[in-house]
C-alpha cells in the first residue's frame, strides 16, 4: 500500500542522486580514497630471505643459464599489464593497496600515512639507494622519486619473459622484490641496461644491487649474458 510519505522519499532519493552527479570528480576520488579498506594485516612488503645473502647469491649466479637476449625487438610495456595491479599473487599482491604505495610504505623513512587509508603515503623521505641523495616525498607535490624495476621489464623480456604467460608478466611487474623507490635521474640513466652497462653511482650499494639482481634472475628463471654475469661477479665481490 502506498503511503503519503512515498513521494517525499522518492524526491529525497532523486535529490541525493543529483548531488552525487554534481560532485566534482576530484572530491569523488578523495571520498573513494578515504573509504578504501586498510591494507591486509597479514600482507608483507619484504619477502623473507630476499635479497639473498652474498654466498647464496654467488651460488644462484653460478646456476643461471648464460645466453644472449632474444626478441628484444618485440618488447612492449603493455605486455606486462596496463599499469600497477594489486591482483597478483606476487609479494604485496591482494593486500588492498596500490603497488606504488606499497613500495613507498616500505622504502621511505619518516613515513606519514593517511589517517583513514593507511595505503596512501602522505609524506616521507627516501634515502636513494643508487645515489645516496635524501629525497623528500609529499602526496600533493611533484616528486623526484620513481618506482624502479631493478631488472627492468625490457631486460626481463630479453632474458626470457617474452615466453611467459600474461599473468606471470603481470606478477613480475608488481612483485615488490623486483621494485625499488629510486631517484628519477638515476632511474632514467639506468633504463633497461644490465650491470655490464650500468651500475649505481653509489658504490656502497654495489653489493646489494648485485644480490638483488641475481636474486630476481634466479627467482624467475631468467638468463644472463656472459658480460652481465662477469659484472655481477664484480658487484658481489664488493660484499664484505
C-alpha positions as CSV (number, residue, x, y, z in Angstrom):
1,X,0.0,0.0,0.0
2,X,1.3,3.5,-0.9
3,X,1.6,6.0,1.9
4,X,1.7,9.8,1.9
5,X,5.5,9.6,2.7
6,X,6.2,7.7,-0.6
7,X,6.5,10.8,-2.9
8,X,8.6,12.6,-0.3
9,X,11.1,9.7,0.0
10,X,11.3,9.4,-3.8
11,X,12.1,13.1,-4.0
12,X,14.9,12.8,-1.5
13,X,16.5,9.9,-3.3
14,X,16.3,11.9,-6.6
15,X,18.0,14.9,-4.9
16,X,20.8,12.7,-3.5
17,X,21.5,11.2,-6.9
18,X,21.7,14.7,-8.4
19,X,24.1,15.8,-5.6
20,X,26.4,12.9,-6.3
21,X,26.4,13.5,-10.0
22,X,27.2,17.2,-9.4
23,X,30.1,16.5,-7.1
24,X,33.4,17.5,-8.7
25,X,35.5,14.4,-9.8
26,X,38.4,15.3,-7.6
27,X,36.1,15.2,-4.5
28,X,34.6,11.9,-5.6
29,X,38.2,10.5,-5.8
30,X,39.1,11.8,-2.4
31,X,36.0,10.2,-0.9
32,X,36.9,6.9,-2.6
33,X,40.4,7.2,-1.2
34,X,39.1,7.7,2.3
35,X,36.8,4.7,2.1
36,X,39.4,2.3,0.7
37,X,39.9,-0.6,3.2
38,X,43.2,-0.6,5.1
39,X,46.0,-3.0,3.9
40,X,45.6,-6.5,4.9
41,X,47.3,-7.2,8.3
42,X,48.9,-10.4,7.0
43,X,50.5,-8.8,3.9
44,X,54.2,-8.5,3.8
45,X,56.3,-5.9,1.9
46,X,59.5,-7.8,2.2
47,X,60.0,-11.5,1.3
48,X,61.9,-13.3,4.0
49,X,65.4,-14.1,2.7
50,X,65.3,-11.6,-0.1
51,X,67.7,-10.3,-1.3
52,X,69.8,-13.4,-0.9
53,X,72.9,-13.2,1.3
54,X,76.2,-12.9,-0.7
55,X,77.1,-16.6,-0.6
56,X,73.6,-17.6,-1.6
57,X,73.7,-15.0,-4.5
58,X,77.0,-16.4,-5.7
59,X,75.6,-19.9,-5.7
60,X,72.5,-18.7,-7.6
61,X,74.6,-16.8,-10.1
62,X,76.7,-19.9,-10.9
63,X,73.4,-21.8,-11.7
64,X,71.9,-19.2,-14.0
65,X,71.8,-20.1,-17.7
66,X,74.1,-18.0,-19.9
67,X,72.5,-16.9,-23.2
68,X,72.2,-13.9,-25.3
69,X,69.0,-11.9,-25.1
70,X,66.2,-12.8,-27.5
71,X,63.2,-11.0,-29.1
72,X,64.3,-7.5,-28.0
73,X,62.5,-6.0,-31.0
74,X,59.1,-7.3,-29.9
75,X,59.1,-5.8,-26.4
76,X,56.2,-3.6,-25.4
77,X,55.5,-2.2,-21.9
78,X,51.9,-3.3,-22.3
79,X,53.0,-6.9,-22.3
80,X,53.4,-6.6,-18.6
81,X,49.9,-5.2,-18.0
82,X,48.4,-1.7,-18.4
83,X,49.8,-0.4,-15.1
84,X,50.1,-1.2,-11.4
85,X,47.9,-4.0,-10.3
86,X,47.1,-5.5,-6.8
87,X,45.5,-8.5,-8.5
88,X,48.5,-10.8,-8.4
89,X,50.0,-13.4,-6.1
90,X,53.4,-11.7,-6.1
91,X,54.7,-10.3,-2.7
92,X,52.5,-7.3,-1.9
93,X,49.6,-8.6,-4.1
94,X,46.0,-8.7,-3.0
95,X,46.6,-6.5,0.1
96,X,44.2,-3.7,-0.9
97,X,47.0,-1.2,-1.7
98,X,48.4,0.2,-5.0
99,X,51.8,-1.4,-5.8
100,X,53.5,2.0,-5.9
101,X,52.1,2.9,-2.5
102,X,53.4,-0.4,-1.2
103,X,56.9,0.5,-2.4
104,X,56.7,3.9,-0.8
105,X,55.5,2.5,2.5
106,X,58.4,0.0,2.5
107,X,61.2,2.2,1.3
108,X,60.6,5.7,2.8
109,X,61.5,6.8,6.3
110,X,59.8,9.4,8.5
111,X,56.7,7.9,6.9
112,X,53.2,9.5,7.4
113,X,50.2,7.6,6.1
114,X,46.7,8.8,5.5
115,X,44.6,8.6,8.7
116,X,41.6,7.0,7.0
117,X,43.5,4.9,4.4
118,X,47.0,3.7,5.5
119,X,47.6,2.5,2.0
120,X,48.2,6.1,0.9
121,X,51.5,7.7,1.8
122,X,51.2,11.4,2.7
123,X,54.8,12.2,3.2
124,X,58.2,10.8,3.9
125,X,61.9,10.8,2.8
126,X,63.8,8.4,0.6
127,X,67.5,7.7,1.1
128,X,68.1,6.9,-2.5
129,X,70.0,3.6,-2.8
130,X,71.5,4.4,-6.2
131,X,72.9,7.9,-5.4
132,X,72.7,8.4,-1.6
133,X,70.5,11.5,-2.1
134,X,67.9,12.4,0.5
135,X,64.7,12.9,-1.5
136,X,61.5,14.3,0.2
137,X,58.1,13.0,-0.8
138,X,54.7,14.7,-0.5
139,X,51.4,13.4,-1.7
140,X,50.4,16.7,-3.2
141,X,53.6,17.7,-4.8
142,X,55.7,16.6,-7.8
143,X,58.4,14.2,-6.7
144,X,61.9,13.2,-7.8
145,X,61.1,9.7,-6.7
146,X,60.2,7.0,-9.2
147,X,59.4,3.3,-8.8
148,X,62.2,1.3,-10.5
149,X,62.1,-2.3,-11.7
150,X,65.6,-3.4,-10.7
151,X,65.8,-5.9,-13.6
152,X,63.9,-3.7,-16.0
153,X,60.9,-5.0,-17.8
154,X,62.8,-4.8,-21.1
155,X,65.8,-6.6,-19.7
156,X,63.5,-9.3,-18.3
157,X,61.7,-9.6,-21.7
158,X,65.1,-10.3,-23.4
159,X,66.1,-12.8,-20.7
160,X,63.0,-15.0,-21.1
161,X,59.9,-13.1,-20.1
162,X,58.9,-13.0,-23.8
163,X,57.8,-16.6,-23.4
164,X,55.8,-16.1,-20.2
165,X,52.0,-16.0,-19.8
166,X,50.4,-12.6,-19.3
167,X,49.6,-13.4,-15.7
168,X,53.3,-14.2,-14.9
169,X,54.4,-11.0,-16.6
170,X,51.8,-9.0,-14.6
171,X,53.0,-10.6,-11.4
172,X,56.6,-9.7,-12.2
173,X,55.8,-6.1,-12.9
174,X,54.1,-5.8,-9.5
175,X,56.5,-8.0,-7.4
176,X,57.9,-5.9,-4.5
177,X,61.1,-8.0,-4.7
178,X,61.6,-6.6,-8.2
179,X,60.9,-3.0,-7.2
180,X,62.7,-0.1,-5.5
181,X,61.9,3.6,-4.9
182,X,64.7,5.4,-6.6
183,X,66.0,8.8,-7.8
184,X,64.3,9.8,-11.1
185,X,67.6,10.8,-12.9
186,X,69.3,7.6,-11.8
187,X,66.3,5.5,-12.9
188,X,66.4,7.3,-16.3
189,X,70.1,6.7,-16.8
190,X,69.7,3.0,-15.8
191,X,66.9,2.4,-18.3
192,X,66.9,-1.3,-19.2
193,X,70.7,-1.7,-19.1
194,X,72.2,-4.8,-17.5
195,X,75.0,-4.4,-14.9
196,X,77.7,-4.6,-17.5
197,X,76.3,-1.4,-19.0
198,X,75.2,0.5,-15.8
199,X,76.0,0.3,-12.1
200,X,74.7,2.6,-9.3
201,X,76.8,5.7,-8.9
202,X,77.0,5.0,-5.2
203,X,79.5,2.2,-4.9
204,X,78.4,1.4,-1.4
205,X,75.2,-0.1,-2.9
206,X,77.0,-2.4,-5.4
207,X,76.9,-5.4,-3.1
208,X,73.1,-5.2,-2.6
209,X,72.5,-4.3,-6.2
210,X,74.3,-7.5,-7.3
211,X,72.4,-9.5,-4.7
212,X,69.0,-8.1,-5.8
213,X,69.7,-8.5,-9.5
214,X,70.9,-12.1,-9.1
215,X,68.1,-13.0,-6.7
216,X,65.5,-11.7,-9.2
217,X,67.0,-13.6,-12.1
218,X,67.1,-16.8,-10.1
219,X,63.6,-16.3,-8.8
220,X,62.1,-16.0,-12.2
221,X,64.5,-18.4,-14.1
222,X,65.8,-15.6,-16.3
223,X,69.0,-15.9,-18.3
224,X,72.1,-13.8,-18.1
225,X,74.6,-12.8,-20.8
226,X,78.3,-13.6,-20.4
227,X,79.2,-9.9,-19.8
228,X,76.3,-9.5,-17.4
229,X,77.5,-12.5,-15.4
230,X,81.0,-11.1,-15.2
231,X,79.6,-7.7,-14.0
232,X,77.5,-9.5,-11.3
233,X,80.6,-11.3,-10.1
234,X,82.3,-7.9,-9.7
235,X,79.3,-6.5,-7.8
236,X,79.2,-9.5,-5.5
237,X,83.0,-9.2,-4.9
238,X,82.3,-5.9,-3.1
239,X,80.3,-7.7,-0.4
240,X,82.1,-7.8,3.0
